[in-house]
Amino acid sequence: MPDTIVWCDIPVKDLDRAIKFYSAVLGQAVPKETFGEMSFGLLPNAEENVSGCLVVSDEAKPSADGPMIYLNCKGRLDAAVTVVEKNGGKILKPKHQIGPYGFRAVVLDSEGNRIALHSK
């Protein structure tokens, strides 16, 4: 069966600030792309698997109340959590085990979105 989730748009207020935050947390560059008049930050691995983008939109606003997206921080969860606050985010729940599914930390990104940083 193919992946259930195929893409996500993460709403942001300030694209450059969000790109800086996600590049630091993921430990990989989040390139700024432009398609027509729309600019977005392309999350890593878009060519290989499920991914998404950071996007400024009138239709969606950052929120701590909606679905929580888990981002893969394989093997570098501690390093990812360390840079959250240095890049404008907030740690809501520090790293903790989630049963046999590994570990996560729940954070607010630089834009106010609640996300989970995950590693097995």
Backbone torsions as a table, in degrees:
resi	resn	phi	psi	omega
1	MET	NA	135.7	177.6
2	PRO	-69.2	167.0	178.4
3	ASP	-54.3	138.5	178.5
4	THR	-69.6	-44.2	177.5
5	ILE	-96.4	132.3	-176.8
6	VAL	-113.2	-21.4	-176.3
7	TRP	-166.1	155.7	172.0
8	CYS	-143.2	142.9	170.3
9	ASP	-104.9	123.2	177.4
10	ILE	-102.4	113.5	-177.7
11	PRO	-70.9	138.7	179.6
12	VAL	-135.7	157.8	176.3
13	LYS	-91.8	-40.7	-176.2
14	ASP	-126.2	105.4	-173.8
15	LEU	-61.2	-45.9	-178.0
16	ASP	-64.0	-41.0	177.9
17	ARG	-63.9	-43.5	-179.8
18	ALA	-65.7	-40.0	177.6
19	ILE	-60.8	-42.2	178.0
20	LYS	-61.8	-45.9	-179.8
21	PHE	-60.5	-53.6	-175.7
22	TYR	-68.4	-33.7	175.6
23	SER	-62.5	-43.4	179.5
24	ALA	-66.9	-47.0	-176.6
25	VAL	-67.8	-41.9	-178.2
26	LEU	-82.4	-14.0	179.7
27	GLY	70.0	21.3	179.5
28	GLN	-144.0	151.5	178.4
29	ALA	-65.2	137.6	170.9
30	VAL	-108.8	99.4	-175.4
31	PRO	-71.9	145.5	174.9
32	LYS	-86.6	123.5	-178.7
33	GLU	-115.6	154.8	175.6
34	THR	-131.4	131.6	176.4
35	PHE	-130.6	107.2	-173.8
36	GLY	65.1	-124.7	179.2
37	GLU	-95.1	-0.9	-176.6
38	MET	-97.2	130.0	173.0
39	SER	-111.4	146.7	-179.4
40	PHE	-154.8	161.7	174.1
41	GLY	-101.6	120.3	-176.8
42	LEU	-88.7	117.1	179.9
43	LEU	-67.6	152.0	-178.2
44	PRO	-58.0	154.8	173.9
45	ASN	72.9	21.4	-179.3
46	ALA	-61.4	-27.6	-178.9
47	GLU	-83.6	-16.3	-170.8
48	GLU	-106.7	-31.1	-171.3
49	ASN	-162.6	-163.0	178.0
50	VAL	-60.8	137.0	179.8
51	SER	-152.2	-154.9	-179.8
52	GLY	178.1	-168.7	-179.0
53	CYS	-145.7	161.7	173.2
54	LEU	-96.8	131.4	-174.3
55	VAL	-145.9	137.2	171.8
56	VAL	-88.1	128.6	-175.4
57	SER	-148.9	143.7	173.2
58	ASP	-75.0	-17.0	-174.8
59	GLU	-90.2	-18.3	-178.5
60	ALA	-140.2	138.0	-179.6
61	LYS	-118.9	147.2	175.7
62	PRO	-56.0	145.1	-177.4
63	SER	-154.2	146.2	173.4
64	ALA	-95.1	4.1	-172.6
65	ASP	-109.7	-8.9	-176.1
66	GLY	-91.2	-162.0	178.1
67	PRO	-57.3	146.7	178.9
68	MET	-102.0	123.6	178.8
69	ILE	-92.0	132.7	176.0
70	TYR	-97.5	125.2	178.8
71	LEU	-106.7	135.9	-176.4
72	ASN	-75.1	117.2	175.6
73	CYS	-118.1	40.7	-174.9
74	LYS	-43.2	118.6	175.0
75	GLY	73.0	1.2	-178.4
76	ARG	-140.8	31.4	-178.8
77	LEU	-61.1	-43.2	179.5
78	ASP	-60.6	-43.9	179.1
79	ALA	-63.4	-39.1	180.0
80	ALA	-64.3	-45.6	-179.3
81	VAL	-63.6	-36.9	-178.9
82	THR	-59.4	-33.1	-175.8
83	VAL	-94.7	-2.9	-177.8
84	VAL	-56.4	-59.2	-175.3
85	GLU	-69.5	-30.9	177.8
86	LYS	-65.9	-17.8	-177.8
87	ASN	-116.4	25.9	172.2
88	GLY	89.6	7.2	179.1
89	GLY	-97.8	-175.9	-179.4
90	LYS	-142.2	135.3	177.6
91	ILE	-84.9	118.1	178.4
92	LEU	-90.0	-43.6	176.5
93	LYS	-136.7	117.7	179.9
94	PRO	-62.7	172.9	-179.8
95	LYS	-50.7	130.6	177.2
96	HIS	-151.6	155.9	-178.8
97	GLN	-77.1	142.2	175.5
98	ILE	-120.4	65.2	179.9
99	GLY	59.8	-141.9	-178.1
100	PRO	-75.5	1.8	-174.9
101	TYR	-93.8	4.9	176.0
102	GLY	105.6	-143.5	-175.7
103	PHE	-130.7	154.1	175.5
104	ARG	-146.7	159.6	167.5
105	ALA	-129.5	138.4	179.2
106	VAL	-104.0	127.4	-175.7
107	VAL	-135.9	162.0	166.1
108	LEU	-97.8	132.4	176.8
109	ASP	-76.1	-177.3	-178.1
110	SER	-65.3	-13.2	-176.3
111	GLU	-105.0	-9.6	-179.4
112	GLY	103.8	9.0	175.3
113	ASN	-84.4	135.6	173.2
114	ARG	-83.9	122.5	179.1
115	ILE	-133.8	162.2	174.7
116	ALA	-113.4	135.5	172.3
117	LEU	-100.1	127.6	-168.4
118	HIS	-127.9	146.2	171.2
119	SER	-154.7	146.2	178.5
120	LYS	-80.9	NA	NA
